[in-house]
Amino acid sequence: MYFIAFISMTLMFIIRHFTTQESEIGIRKRQESGAMNISNSLKLYEACQREGITLCYHNHDFELERLNDGRMALEAIFDDTNPSHVQTELDVYWLTKAGEIPTAWIDRYQGRTPLVHLKDMTTDDEQFFAELGTGGVDIEAVLAKREETNVCWWVVEQDVSRRSPLESIEISIYYLKEKLPQLANK
């Protein structure tokens, strides 16, 4: 029953949102050319709009490097696109790894952030992926932003784990159930 509900919710999510991302090579090539030409996002937006899908951009840490114009690549992507055309899909792990504060980005793009990737990070020099609540990313502060910023989906992502996948997701789910009491009853 829960598995079917999960698949149903996942399909609903996939149908309503399309996520894109730039490759690190693509960002560097655009940097070398001196421009962040993101006109292709308009074509993607138009295709998504025809199908009733929201186009979202998912970040990594390399989009937080400075461009020739002094802005971070992620700032250029969001600031140079129409908010109604491209929404954010902020990844709190990669923001933190790049030295950024995830809640500041959520605040900055308030009303434009329907999806947030929840990932934690070890507090050692390796900064490895960690299960929610076991690392140094301020997940509680991020979750507290939901009401004021209208985040629709918390996407729990565990890129790699030192535990089994089921043990890893179990730790993250229990953390969320503790922090978001409304999830505990579902």
Secondary structure, 3 states (H helix, E strand, C coil): CHHHHHHHHHHHHHHHEEEECCCHHHHHHHHHHCCCCCCHHHHHHHHHHHCCCEEEEECCHHHHCECCCCCEHHHHHHHCCCCCCCEEEEEHHHHHHCCCCHHHHHHHCCCCCCEEEECEECCCCCCCEECCCCCCCCHHHHHCCHHHHCCCEEEECCCCCCCCHHHHHHHHHHHHHHHCHHHHCC
